[in-house]
């Protein structure tokens, strides 16, 4: 059963500027240890991940804050490159999709709960 839907957009140049300013501290705040080792993180890649995590948080009805952090959400990929989402301490399944065009990453997430 559909329990929640979330969407978010993030500008790649905004993330590139933030990376230039905060560097590894930003990556440690936004990415889990697993995610940090997945790839080289530039502004475009980080914008996609940020948008995905924000969309997931919105689908769960909490947003990022006291009840749910970036560290509670891990995005990996299956063998075909499709994103897989795991959310710590949350029931159900979260499906997520992301795209980017003209410097803007857009993600949508659906939370399914029995």
C-alpha positions as CSV (number, residue, x, y, z in Angstrom):
1,X,0.0,0.0,0.0
2,X,1.3,3.5,-0.9
3,X,2.1,5.3,2.3
4,X,4.0,8.4,1.1
5,X,5.4,10.2,-1.9
6,X,8.2,12.7,-2.0
7,X,10.0,14.8,-4.6
8,X,13.1,17.1,-4.4
9,X,15.3,19.1,-6.8
10,X,18.9,20.2,-6.2
11,X,21.2,22.3,-8.3
12,X,24.6,20.8,-9.2
13,X,26.4,24.1,-9.0
14,X,25.1,24.6,-5.5
15,X,26.6,21.3,-4.4
16,X,29.8,22.0,-6.2
17,X,30.2,25.3,-4.3
18,X,29.3,23.5,-1.0
19,X,31.9,20.9,-1.8
20,X,34.5,23.6,-2.5
21,X,33.7,25.2,0.8
22,X,33.2,22.3,3.2
23,X,34.9,19.4,1.3
24,X,35.0,16.0,3.2
25,X,32.9,17.4,6.1
26,X,30.0,17.8,3.7
27,X,30.4,14.3,2.3
28,X,30.5,12.8,5.9
29,X,27.3,14.7,6.8
30,X,25.3,13.7,3.7
31,X,26.7,10.3,2.8
32,X,26.9,7.1,4.8
33,X,30.3,5.3,5.0
34,X,29.0,2.8,2.3
35,X,28.1,5.6,0.0
36,X,31.3,7.5,0.4
37,X,33.3,4.6,-1.1
38,X,30.9,4.1,-4.1
39,X,32.3,6.8,-6.4
40,X,34.1,10.1,-6.8
41,X,31.7,12.7,-5.5
42,X,31.5,15.9,-7.6
43,X,28.7,18.5,-7.5
44,X,26.5,16.7,-10.0
45,X,26.7,13.3,-8.3
46,X,26.2,14.9,-4.8
47,X,23.2,16.9,-6.1
48,X,21.5,13.6,-7.3
49,X,22.2,11.9,-3.9
50,X,21.0,15.0,-2.0
51,X,17.8,15.1,-4.0
52,X,17.2,11.4,-3.5
53,X,17.6,11.5,0.3
54,X,15.4,14.6,0.6
55,X,12.7,12.9,-1.5
56,X,12.9,9.8,0.7
57,X,12.6,11.9,3.8
58,X,9.5,13.7,2.4
59,X,7.9,10.4,1.4
60,X,8.4,9.2,4.9
61,X,6.7,12.3,6.1
62,X,9.5,13.6,8.3
63,X,11.9,15.6,6.3
64,X,15.6,15.7,7.3
65,X,15.8,16.7,10.9
66,X,15.6,15.4,14.5
67,X,13.6,12.3,13.5
68,X,15.5,11.3,10.4
69,X,19.0,12.2,9.3
70,X,21.0,11.8,6.0
71,X,22.8,9.0,7.8
72,X,19.6,7.0,8.2
73,X,19.2,6.7,4.4
74,X,21.6,4.7,2.2
75,X,21.3,4.6,-1.5
76,X,23.1,1.9,-3.5
77,X,22.6,0.5,-6.9
78,X,21.6,-2.9,-8.3
79,X,23.6,-4.7,-11.1
80,X,21.8,-2.6,-13.7
81,X,22.4,0.7,-12.1
82,X,18.9,1.2,-10.7
83,X,18.9,2.9,-7.2
84,X,18.2,0.8,-4.2
85,X,17.2,2.6,-0.9
86,X,17.5,1.3,2.6
87,X,16.2,3.4,5.5
88,X,17.3,2.5,9.1
89,X,14.5,1.9,11.6
90,X,11.6,2.4,9.1
91,X,9.1,-0.3,8.1
92,X,8.2,-0.9,4.5
93,X,10.0,-0.4,1.2
94,X,11.1,2.9,-0.4
95,X,11.5,3.1,-4.2
96,X,13.5,6.0,-5.6
97,X,14.3,7.4,-9.0
98,X,16.6,10.3,-10.0
99,X,17.4,12.2,-13.2
100,X,19.4,15.3,-14.0
101,X,19.1,17.8,-16.8
102,X,20.6,21.3,-17.3
103,X,22.4,21.2,-13.9
104,X,19.4,20.3,-11.8
105,X,18.9,16.9,-10.2
106,X,15.3,15.7,-9.6
107,X,14.3,12.7,-7.5
108,X,11.1,11.1,-6.6
109,X,10.5,8.5,-3.8
110,X,7.6,6.3,-3.0
111,X,7.1,4.7,0.4
112,X,5.2,1.4,0.4
113,X,4.0,0.0,3.7
114,X,1.9,-3.1,4.3
